[in-house]
């Protein structure tokens, strides 16, 4: 039976004694030793001491030379952009997305290109039979790709098969929620099974230098299903976003140990699978030749890529006494409430008797605070029924004091807008980028923007 280890601490000098005595042997004070019960001593602890008996770990300096990791190009530029340049050998990537969004289609296209480049590729599916994957590959025109397929759910069987020969350069597991380990009790998809299965697969990838891609289910809220520790175990987490009713898809990096998390890849779903979109702004801009009230173009920034989207606002006046509604699609509802409050408190505009609807065209989601000025311009235009010029863009952050603050990468935003035919820009007064060739209107306060849009002196 384990027994508690007793020791006696001196309250004056802190020395430790194995038995009680009236006088401390170190400081010579009397009656200062007090019993302090230590931890439980187990038979294992009695025989083993973790401070010795291990293998020495090699310690290197922070400034030691290190080679960049080898990457496997997928041949899909938008996928490589989100990954930071391609798949890293020995890395683990988790890809999540809604059902039917195109995760398996994207990976199948990438596998075919990697296999055609001479790399060994293995695709393991726990949800479909090998014949189903083969039929989809033929439909996509990839039937001749030299890749290996299998339908299996046992991690032991998968690792036994892969360990008997040369490890593949790329291994796809579709999906991790269908895998199970016989070392853990429980059905596939449970927290313990997902964690144990992923741990064994990641260990194989690290030891054999295989680039591993795990497909993950998502919850109804859009988060990746399973234990949160799964996202900590992998090197890269990718989220495939979009609506199945829309043509476009956005691949976003949530975590990336080998690159940035601010890059996106944009795809369009066509008959032959997913197609890269080199100019994402074409998806989110409305083709119109006449000015419309409540519509303002905002040059958003995703990593190093500017994307022009259209902010649409609608203000509907209600009868006296009715409760106005605020509805937002593609933006933060709390930030809309803040912009409305600043317009009322600092600029004298009243939205209290009107319903306000705000939408980001094309289903795009904007998180950039630089969209404040574009949203404010759209709200002012919708309230006053005065359109903003169709060849004008707007960006800038608004503070609670009504100040228009500067934003990052203004020159990059203006350059992209100029390339797409825009000739005017509403922006913070602190930004001076005349080399863009656009007519710039700078504002230091939101009230100045209101006066400009309403033609007030």
N, C-alpha and C positions, 0 to 999 in steps of 0.2 A: 504494500500500500504506500502511496506517496505521502510524504510527511512534509510539514512546513519547516522551512529553514529559519532559525531564529538568529537574530543579531542584536547588538546593543549599541545605540548611538549616543555620543556625548552631546548634550544640549549646549555646551559652551564652545567646544572646538570642532565638533563634527567627526571626531575619530570613531572608528568602528571596532568593537570588541566582540569576540565569539561567546563570552560568558559575562555574567554580571559581576561587578566588583564595586566596592564602595568608593574608591578613588580612581579617577581617570588616569591612565598611565601616561598620557601625553601632556595634558594641561594641569594635572595635579589637583583638579577641583573635586570636591566631595559630593556624592549623591547626584551626579549629573547624567549617569548612564540610564537610558530608557530603552525598554525592549521595543524592537521594530521587527514585525513579522515579515519575512521576505516571501517570494513566490514559492509555489508548490514545486518540490523537487520530484521529478518522475524518474523511473528507472532509465529512460532514454537520456535524460539530462545528466544523470549521474555517470553515464558511460561515454557520453559524447560532448564535445565542446566545439562549437562552430567557429571558434577563433583559430583553429588549427586543423590540419588534415585535408584542406582543400587544395585546388590547383591555383597557382599564382596567376593573376590577371595582368595582361600587358597594358600598361598605362602609357598613353602618348600625349604629347603636348597639343594645345589648341591650335598652334601654328604649324602643325605637321602637314606635309604635302599630301594631298589626296586627289585621286583621279575622279573625274565626273562619272556617274553611273552610266553604264551602257544602256541604250534605249532601243526598243524595237518599234520602228515606225509602222503604224497601222495602215498607212496609205490613204487615210481619210483625214484631210487637213483640219476639219472642225473638231474631230475627236482628239487628234494630236494636240490641238490648241488647248482644249480643256484639260488634258493630261499634263501639259507643260512640256510637250515635245515628243511624246510617245510613251509606251509601256516600259518600265524599268525592269531589268532582269532581277528575279528574286523578290519582286514586290507583290503586294496583295491589294487589289482594287475592289471596292464594293460599289455596284451599280444598282440604284433603286429607281423606281418609277411606277406609275399607275398601271394596272393591267391593260394590255392592248396598246400601250403608248409606243412600242417599237423597240424594247430593250433587246429581245432575242434577234430581231431583224438587224439591228445595228451591229451586234456582236457577230452575227453570222457573216455579214458583209466584211467586217474587219478581219475575221478569221480566214476568209477566202483570200483576201489580199496578202495577209501575212504568210499563208501557206504557199501561195503562188511565188512569193519572194524567196522560197527555199527553206523556211523554218518549219519545224515540226509543231503541229497544232492538234490539240485534242479537245473535243467538245463533249462534255458530259451533261446529259439532261436527265433530271429527275421528274419532269412533268410530261415529257413527250417521248414517244417511241422514236427510234432511230429513223424509221421510214417516214415519219411525219417531218422530221428535220430535213431529210433528203428531198421530200416533195417541195418544201418551202424553198430550199436552195435552188431547185430546178426552176421554180416560178420566178425567182429573182435573177436567174441566169448564172448561177454559181454552181451548177451541178458537177462541173469538172474540177473543182478545187481539190487539191491533194491533202485533205484533212481527215482526221479520224473521229468517228462518232461512236457514242455508246449511251445506252439508257441504263442508269444505275442509281441507287440511293444509298448503298452501304459504303461508308468511308473506308472501311477495311478492304473491301473488294477493289475499290478505286485505287487506293495507294498500293495494294499488292500488285495490281496490273501495271501501274505506272513505274513501280520500283523494279520490276523485272527486266526492264530494258533501258534504253536511253531516255532520259526525262524530256518531255516536250518543252519547247521554248515558250509556248503559250497554252495555258489550261483554263478552260471556261467551265464553271459549275453553275448550272441553271436549274434550280435555284438552291440557295443554301438552306432554305426552310424545308426542303424535301430530303435533305441528307440526314443520316442517323449513324451514331456510333454505338457499337455493341458493348462498349465500356460503361455506358451511361444508360440507366433505366429511363423510360419515358418514350412517348411517341415523337416522331419527327415534327419539327416546328416548335417544340417546347423550348423554353429558355435554356435549360441545361443542354439539350441536344444541339441547338444552334451554336452555342458557345463552344462545346466540345468538338463538334465537327469542324467548325471554322478554325479552331486552334490546331488540329491535326493537319488540315490542308495548308494552313499558313506555314507550319513548321516544315512541311515537305517542300514548299516553294522556296523558303529561305535556304534550306540545306542543299537543294538541287539546282538553284538558279532559275527556276521557272517563273515566268510572269503569270500570276494567278488573278483571275477575274471572277468574283462572286456576284451573282445576281440576287438581289434581295427584294422581298415583297414590301409593300407599304401599307400603312394603316389607312383608315378612312379619312384621317386628318392629313394625310400626305407624308407623314414621317416614316422612316424606314422601320419595318416591323422587327421584332426580336429585342434582345437585350441591348441597352445602349453601349455596353462594353464591346459589342461587335464593331462599332464604329471606331473605337479606340484601338482595336487590335490590328486593323488594316492600315495601309499607308495612304490610300486615296479613297475618298468617298465622292461618287458622282451621282447627281440627281438628274433624271430625265423628266423634263416638265413639258406641259402642254395639254391641250384639250383634244380628245379624239375627234371631235367635230371640226376642229381646225386643221389646216394643212401643215402648219409649222410645228417644230419641236425644238426645245432649248435644252442643251446639255450643260449643266452647271457644276463646277467643282466646289464641294462644301469643305473638303479637307484634302490637302495635298502636301505630303512631306518632301516631294521632289519638284515642286513648282508652286505657282501662285494659286490662290483661291478666288481670284477676281476675273478669270477668263471664262468665256462661254463659247459653246459651239452651237450653231444654228442649222437645223435640218428642215427639209420639207418632205412630207410623205407623199410619194408618187406611186404609180403602178408597179414600178420595178424596185420598190423599197425606199430607203431613205436617201435623199439627195442633198448635197451640201448647198448652203445658201451663202454665197460670197458677199452679198450686200444685204444684210439683215434689215436695213432701213426700208427696203422695198416692200417688206412684209407688213410694216406697221404704219406706213404713211398712206393717207387716203388720196386717191387720184381725183383731184378737183381743180377746176380752173377759175372758179369764182369764190369770192370771200364769203365765209360763213361765220355767224356770230357764235362765240363760245368755243372756238377751235384754235388752238395754239400749238405749234410744233416745238418740241423740247429735245435738244441733243443730249441724250443720256450717255453714260460712259460705263461700259462693262470691261473692266481691266484696262487694256490698251486699245479697246475697240469702241469707237463712238457709234451709237445706234440712235437714229432719229425716230421719235414716236410722236403721235398726236394726242394732246390732252384735250378732252372734250368736256364742256360744262353746260349744264342746262339749269336755268333758274325759272321756277314757275311761281307766280304770285297767287296767294290763296286769299279766300275770303276772311274777313276779320273774325278772330276767335279760333280758327282752325290750327291744329298743331302741325308745324312744318316738319318735313322729313328730310333726312340727310342720308344719301346712298352713295357709296364709293365702290368702284371696281378697278382693281389694279394699283391702288395707292393706299396709304395709311389713313384710316378714318380719323384718328386722333390728330394727325397733322392737318387734315382739312378743317377740323374744328378750330385749330390754332390760327390758320390763315383767315378764316371767316371772322374770328374775334379781332385780329389785328386790323382787318379792313373796316370793321365797325368802330373800334376804339380809336384808331389812329387816322383813318381816312374819311370817316363820316358816312360810309355806305351802310345801308341797312338791309340785312338778309333775314331779319327776325320774322317777317311775315311771308317768306317765300320758301318753297321747297328747293333743295339744291341736290343735283345729281352730277357726279363726276365719274368719268370713264377714261381709261387709257386704251386707245384703239388697238385692235388686234389681239387683245388678251394679254398684252405684255404687262409685267409687274415692275413698278418703279420703286426703288428704295433710296435713290439718290436725293439728298436734301437740296441739290441744285434745282430740283423741279418746282420749288416754291414759287419762284417768279412766274413761271409758265402757268401754274395753276391759278395764281392771283390774276394774271392777265386774262385767262379764260373766264374766270368768274366775273371780272369787271366787264368783259365783252358781253357775256350772257345777260348780265343785269341791265346794262345800258343799251343792249341790242345794237352795239357798234362793233362791226367785225374787225379783227386784226388782219393785217395784210397776209395773203397766202404765201408770200415769199419771205416771211419774217420768222425768226426763231427767238426763243426767250429762255434764259436760265439765270439762276442766282438764288442764294439762300436768304430767307427773311427772318429777322429776329423779332422778339416780342415788342421791342421798341419801335418797330417799323423800319429799321435799318436794312438796307439791301447789302448783304455780305458777299465777299468774293468767294469763288469756288475754284477747285483744282482743274488743271488741264483745259483752261479756256481756249487756248490757241488750237488744241486738237479738236475741240468741239466746233469751233468756227471753221476750221479747215474742211471738216467733213460736211458741214452745212453748205459751204460755198461750192464744194464739189458736186453737191446734189442740186444746185441751182438756186439756193436761197441768197438773197441780196441784202437783207436787213437783220439786225440782231438787237434785242432788248437785254441788257446785261448790267451788272454792277458798275458803278462809275470808276471803281478802282482798277478795272481791267482795261488795258490799252493794247490792242492787237491789230494795228492798222494793216499789217502785212497780209491779213486775210482777204483784203479787197472788198469787204462788206461795209455797208453803212451802219455804224455802231451808235446806239442811243444808250448812254450810261445814266444810271439812277443811283443816288445815294440813299434815298428814302422811298418807301412804298407810296407815299402821297404824291411824289413826283411822277411815278408811273400812272397813277390814277388821273392826274392832270393831263398827262400826255395822251392817254387813250380817250379821254373825254373832251380833248381840245379845250381845256380850261387854261387860261392865262396864269 
